[in-house]
């Protein structure tokens, strides 16, 4: 792996109460690449994703290490708010707040105490440009974000995540609620974003993984079965379970 590692999970195990749902997952996520997590429903991929920025804290017990810049962010003393500034999350359903487009984008910055209007204005334009939305909304920044289409709302949510300048963006099926045109726009956006960000994405859409991801991890029943360059996973999987899943034998 030539790329430096942006984030590493070591022996990750996740429990909901007594029930273990993720077993001993170790993964190195390459910097400035898109990594897709694939697998059938219930395979543990979204649980792993949400563990990477402590989103599971209130609902599950997460064991093992999540190493980011030499720090195990799974340690109890770690500032979770700071972690989530650096490791952002975009959810399956677009979740704009009932505020203006402008206020949606800078929501996280305001929480962090940023008051300088010049900084806020600049970050709004920068983030909307990065999310490929600026040209569509630059004349409506004061209008409600709820008036945007579903695809625009999801790109707005990406912009909102980008505005706090994270290093890593986690995406939990970011296009599953969108039509094919919006899906294609988001995929194009992701490919541009990896120049500046590391992207880790859960997807059920095999075509999306093969089109967009540089690396693919296949999970089955809470176990990591295989992790390799996407082309190798799809064209020449090393594990029979991977081949069976990709050929539609289960999932």
Backbone torsions as a table, in degrees:
resi	resn	phi	psi	omega
1	UNK	NA	110.1	-175.6
2	UNK	-74.7	-35.6	-176.1
3	UNK	-67.4	148.1	173.2
4	UNK	-68.7	160.3	-176.6
5	UNK	-92.7	124.1	-179.5
6	UNK	-84.3	-33.3	-174.1
7	UNK	-155.3	141.5	179.6
8	UNK	-134.9	128.4	172.4
9	UNK	-99.4	131.2	179.8
10	UNK	-124.1	119.3	176.0
11	UNK	49.8	47.7	179.9
12	UNK	-71.6	128.6	175.3
13	UNK	-133.8	136.9	-177.1
14	UNK	-128.3	135.3	-179.4
15	UNK	-124.4	134.2	165.6
16	UNK	-101.2	102.6	-172.6
17	UNK	63.3	-125.8	179.0
18	UNK	-84.4	-16.1	-171.3
19	UNK	-84.5	121.0	177.8
20	UNK	-86.7	129.2	-177.3
21	UNK	-117.4	-15.3	176.1
22	UNK	-134.0	133.8	-174.1
23	UNK	-121.8	114.3	163.1
24	UNK	49.1	50.0	-179.6
25	UNK	-89.8	122.2	174.7
26	UNK	-120.5	124.4	-174.8
27	UNK	-145.5	137.4	172.1
28	UNK	-109.8	120.2	-178.0
29	UNK	-95.4	116.4	-176.6
30	UNK	-70.0	142.2	179.8
31	UNK	-68.7	145.4	176.5
32	UNK	55.2	37.7	174.6
33	UNK	-134.3	163.4	173.4
34	UNK	-104.1	122.9	174.9
35	UNK	-110.5	127.8	177.5
36	UNK	-102.1	137.2	170.7
37	UNK	-104.2	118.8	-178.7
38	UNK	-121.3	164.5	179.8
39	UNK	150.3	164.8	-178.7
40	UNK	-66.2	164.3	174.1
41	UNK	-56.7	136.0	179.9
42	UNK	84.4	7.4	-178.2
43	UNK	-80.4	-12.9	177.8
44	UNK	102.7	1.3	-173.9
45	UNK	-66.9	-43.6	178.7
46	UNK	-68.7	-33.2	177.6
47	UNK	-64.4	-42.7	176.4
48	UNK	-62.0	-47.4	-178.0
49	UNK	-57.0	-47.0	-176.5
50	UNK	-70.7	-21.7	176.3
51	UNK	-72.4	-23.3	-172.0
52	UNK	-71.1	-19.1	170.8
53	UNK	-129.3	30.2	171.9
54	UNK	67.4	24.0	178.5
55	UNK	-69.0	-18.1	-178.0
56	UNK	-90.3	2.1	-171.9
57	UNK	-51.0	-42.1	-172.7
58	UNK	-84.0	-13.9	-172.0
59	UNK	-118.7	-13.0	-174.3
60	UNK	-146.5	163.9	171.6
61	UNK	-102.4	122.2	-177.7
62	UNK	-112.1	122.4	178.3
63	UNK	-112.9	159.8	-176.9
64	UNK	101.1	-174.4	-176.2
65	UNK	-112.9	147.3	169.6
66	UNK	-128.4	102.2	-171.1
67	UNK	-97.3	125.8	-177.2
68	UNK	-137.1	114.9	-176.8
69	UNK	52.2	43.2	175.6
70	UNK	78.6	2.0	-179.7
71	UNK	-112.2	133.2	172.9
72	UNK	-82.5	102.8	-174.4
73	UNK	-73.9	-3.2	177.2
74	UNK	-86.1	-2.1	177.6
75	UNK	-69.0	141.9	-177.1
76	UNK	-58.7	-31.4	-173.3
77	UNK	-79.3	-7.8	-175.5
78	UNK	-69.6	140.6	177.6
79	UNK	-76.2	104.1	-174.1
80	UNK	-63.9	-35.2	179.2
81	UNK	-59.8	-44.6	178.9
82	UNK	-64.7	-39.1	178.1
83	UNK	-57.7	-45.3	-175.3
84	UNK	-74.8	-18.8	170.9
85	UNK	-68.4	-36.6	-175.6
86	UNK	-90.4	-23.5	178.0
87	UNK	-125.1	92.0	-173.4
88	UNK	-84.1	167.1	-177.4
89	UNK	-134.6	134.4	171.9
90	UNK	-118.4	127.6	-171.5
91	UNK	-92.4	174.4	-176.8
92	UNK	-64.5	-50.3	178.4
93	UNK	-90.6	132.5	173.8
94	UNK	-56.0	134.2	-175.2
95	UNK	-127.7	58.2	176.7
96	UNK	-67.3	148.2	175.3
97	UNK	-81.7	155.5	179.4
98	UNK	-75.4	61.4	-179.0
99	UNK	-134.3	178.6	176.6
100	UNK	-68.1	163.2	175.9
101	UNK	-56.2	-46.0	-179.1
102	UNK	-57.1	-49.6	-176.5
103	UNK	-68.2	-30.5	175.3
104	UNK	-61.5	-46.3	-175.0
105	UNK	-64.0	-40.9	-172.9
106	UNK	-94.4	10.5	-176.1
107	UNK	-53.4	-49.1	-178.7
108	UNK	-66.6	-34.7	178.7
109	UNK	-66.8	-41.0	178.1
110	UNK	-62.7	-42.0	178.0
111	UNK	-59.1	-34.9	-179.2
112	UNK	-79.4	-3.7	174.8
113	UNK	96.1	9.8	-179.7
114	UNK	-75.0	125.7	-178.3
115	UNK	-120.7	-12.7	-175.9
116	UNK	-67.8	114.2	-174.5
117	UNK	-62.4	-34.8	179.6
118	UNK	-63.4	-43.1	178.0
119	UNK	-63.4	-45.1	-178.5
120	UNK	-62.8	-46.0	179.8
121	UNK	-59.3	-44.8	-177.0
122	UNK	-65.1	-41.2	-177.6
123	UNK	-68.9	-33.6	177.1
124	UNK	-62.5	-49.1	-179.0
125	UNK	-64.9	-45.5	-178.6
126	UNK	-59.0	-46.1	-175.7
127	UNK	-70.0	-40.9	179.0
128	UNK	-67.3	-35.0	175.6
129	UNK	-65.0	-45.0	-179.6
130	UNK	-62.6	-32.4	179.4
131	UNK	-89.0	9.7	177.5
132	UNK	56.9	41.5	-178.3
133	UNK	-124.4	-15.7	-172.5
134	UNK	-54.1	-49.8	-175.5
135	UNK	-62.2	-28.4	-177.8
136	UNK	-81.6	-27.2	-171.1
137	UNK	-122.7	0.7	-171.0
138	UNK	-60.8	-22.4	178.1
139	UNK	-95.4	3.9	-177.5
140	UNK	-128.0	27.6	-173.0
141	UNK	-62.3	-26.1	-178.4
142	UNK	-89.7	-2.6	-178.6
143	UNK	-88.2	162.0	-175.1
144	UNK	-65.6	135.8	176.6
145	UNK	-65.9	-21.5	-177.7
146	UNK	-71.3	-13.0	178.9
147	UNK	-83.3	-8.9	-179.2
148	UNK	-74.0	157.4	174.5
149	UNK	-69.9	167.4	-178.7
150	UNK	-57.6	-44.4	-179.9
151	UNK	-66.0	-38.4	176.9
152	UNK	-67.2	-39.4	178.6
153	UNK	-61.4	-39.5	-179.2
154	UNK	-69.8	-37.3	176.2
155	UNK	-67.9	-32.2	174.4
156	UNK	-64.0	-41.5	178.6
157	UNK	-64.4	-34.8	174.6
158	UNK	-64.8	-45.0	178.8
159	UNK	-59.7	-41.1	-179.9
160	UNK	-62.2	-38.6	176.8
161	UNK	-67.5	-40.9	-177.1
162	UNK	-69.7	-26.9	-172.5
163	UNK	-61.6	-28.6	178.9
164	UNK	-88.3	7.0	176.5
165	UNK	54.1	62.9	175.5
166	UNK	-73.3	169.6	171.4
167	UNK	-95.0	-31.8	-174.1
168	UNK	-126.2	139.0	176.4
169	UNK	-118.7	121.7	174.4
170	UNK	-95.4	136.3	-178.8
171	UNK	-131.9	121.4	-179.9
172	UNK	-101.0	96.2	-178.0
173	UNK	47.3	62.2	-170.0
174	UNK	-68.5	-13.4	-177.8
175	UNK	-119.2	6.7	-172.8
176	UNK	-67.1	-21.8	-179.9
177	UNK	-96.0	7.6	-170.7
178	UNK	-112.2	159.5	177.0
179	UNK	-76.9	168.9	-175.9
180	UNK	-60.4	-36.8	-179.3
181	UNK	-66.4	-46.7	178.6
182	UNK	-63.5	-38.9	178.2
183	UNK	-59.4	-45.0	180.0
184	UNK	-63.0	-40.0	179.2
185	UNK	-63.3	-43.1	180.0
186	UNK	-64.7	-42.5	179.5
187	UNK	-60.9	-42.3	177.4
188	UNK	-61.6	-40.5	179.6
189	UNK	-61.8	-42.9	-177.7
190	UNK	-61.2	-41.8	-178.5
191	UNK	-62.5	-36.3	177.3
192	UNK	-72.5	-36.9	-176.0
193	UNK	-66.7	-27.3	-174.5
194	UNK	-68.5	-11.6	173.7
195	UNK	-62.6	-31.5	-176.0
196	UNK	-114.3	-17.5	-173.5
197	UNK	-131.4	158.7	171.0
198	UNK	-99.3	130.7	-175.2
199	UNK	-118.6	130.2	176.0
200	UNK	-122.8	121.4	-167.8
201	UNK	-130.9	130.8	168.4
202	UNK	-89.9	131.0	176.4
203	UNK	-144.2	143.5	170.9
204	UNK	-90.1	-11.5	-171.2
205	UNK	-90.7	105.0	-176.7
206	UNK	-61.2	-39.1	179.7
207	UNK	-63.5	-38.6	179.1
208	UNK	-63.0	-44.4	178.4
209	UNK	-61.0	-45.2	-176.2
210	UNK	-69.8	-31.3	179.9
211	UNK	-77.2	-42.7	-165.4
212	UNK	-101.0	-32.5	-168.2
213	UNK	-88.6	142.9	173.0
214	UNK	-84.4	-34.8	-178.5
215	UNK	-129.3	148.5	179.2
216	UNK	-134.8	133.3	174.5
217	UNK	-112.3	127.6	178.8
218	UNK	-104.0	125.0	179.2
219	UNK	-114.0	146.6	179.5
220	UNK	-145.7	121.3	176.9
221	UNK	50.5	43.8	174.2
222	UNK	85.1	-1.9	-179.5
223	UNK	-110.5	144.5	170.0
224	UNK	-80.7	116.8	-177.1
225	UNK	-88.5	-43.3	-173.6
226	UNK	-157.8	142.6	177.4
227	UNK	-141.1	124.7	-176.6
228	UNK	-163.2	177.4	171.6
229	UNK	-57.7	143.3	-173.8
230	UNK	-55.5	-43.4	-178.7
231	UNK	-59.0	-39.2	-180.0
232	UNK	-68.0	-41.4	-180.0
233	UNK	-60.8	-44.0	-174.3
234	UNK	-82.2	-32.6	-174.9
235	UNK	-97.3	-28.7	-172.6
236	UNK	-148.9	60.5	-178.2
237	UNK	-63.4	144.5	-177.5
238	UNK	-89.9	-17.9	-176.4
239	UNK	-111.6	137.7	-179.1
240	UNK	-60.5	-37.1	179.6
241	UNK	-61.1	-39.5	179.0
242	UNK	-63.1	-47.8	-179.7
243	UNK	-59.9	-42.0	-179.3
244	UNK	-64.4	-41.9	-179.8
245	UNK	-65.1	-45.8	-177.1
246	UNK	-66.8	-26.8	180.0
247	UNK	-91.0	4.6	173.3
248	UNK	85.6	15.7	-178.0
249	UNK	-75.0	-22.3	169.9
250	UNK	-152.7	168.0	179.6
251	UNK	115.2	NA	NA
